[in-house]
Amino acid sequence: MRTGNPVLNDRTFEDFGVSRRATAADAAPSATMTIQGTAQKTLGLLLLALNAACVTWSQTIPSSAAAAR
């Protein structure tokens, strides 16, 4: 990596493991994503976003009981 910054030289990122390109053989079996794991995480994040949207919506829209009074 060529840079004019003396701090960012080739040895800067050696301890982080990004100084060389990782291969599929380097990945541990537990570090690989499966379809099931991806689907579960997607569903969890979708439910979290839906919950946040419902709470926000309920805070901005007055309830029907309060509006009827």
C-alpha positions in Angstrom: 0.0 0.0 0.0 1.5 3.3 -1.1 0.7 6.3 1.1 2.4 9.5 2.0 1.4 9.0 5.7 4.3 7.5 7.6 2.0 5.8 10.1 0.2 3.9 7.4 2.9 1.6 6.1 2.9 -2.0 5.2 3.5 -3.2 8.7 0.6 -1.1 10.2 -2.1 -3.8 9.7 0.0 -7.0 10.2 -1.5 -7.6 13.7 -5.0 -7.3 12.4 -4.7 -10.0 9.8 -5.5 -7.8 6.8 -1.9 -7.6 5.5 -2.6 -10.7 3.4 -5.7 -11.8 1.5 -7.8 -14.3 3.5 -8.9 -17.5 1.7 -11.8 -19.9 2.3 -9.4 -22.3 4.0 -8.5 -19.7 6.6 -12.1 -19.4 7.8 -13.1 -21.5 10.8 -16.2 -23.6 10.3 -18.0 -21.6 12.9 -17.1 -18.3 11.1 -18.9 -19.2 7.9 -22.5 -18.2 7.4 -25.2 -20.7 6.7 -28.5 -20.1 4.9 -30.4 -21.0 8.2 -28.3 -18.6 10.2 -28.7 -15.9 7.7 -32.5 -16.4 7.6 -32.7 -16.4 11.4 -30.7 -13.2 11.8 -32.7 -11.5 9.0 -35.9 -12.4 10.7 -34.7 -11.2 14.0 -33.6 -7.9 12.6 -36.8 -7.5 10.7 -38.8 -8.1 13.9 -36.7 -5.6 15.7 -37.3 -3.0 13.0 -41.0 -3.7 12.9 -41.2 -3.4 16.7 -39.3 0.0 16.5 -41.7 1.2 13.8 -44.8 0.1 15.8 -43.5 1.9 18.9 -42.8 5.1 16.9 -46.1 4.9 15.2 -48.0 4.5 18.5 -46.2 7.6 19.9 -47.1 9.8 17.0 -50.7 8.8 16.3 -53.2 9.6 19.1 -55.2 6.6 20.3 -58.8 6.4 19.3 -60.0 6.6 22.9 -58.1 9.9 23.5 -59.4 11.3 20.1 -63.0 10.5 20.9 -63.1 12.6 24.1 
